[in-house]
């Protein structure tokens, strides 16, 4: 169960980071300059990567839960 709890916490943390980062992007949308544009682009790329990772972790956790459920149903505790 520890791995599942760690995965849930990681997914939750990633979602929170994505939300805060998106708020930051929105709040700084009017910032001008090459540096601001570069930072916003890098943050957008990092957010996209975090969203993909979060989605993969959620799918992996769901697949693991389904596999555990199948194993328990196939081999119930006697």
Secondary structure, 3 states (H helix, E strand, C coil): CHHHHHHHHHHHHHHHHHHHHHHHHHHCCCCCCHHHHHHHHHHHHHHHHHHHHHHHHHHHHHHHHHHHHHHHHHCCCC
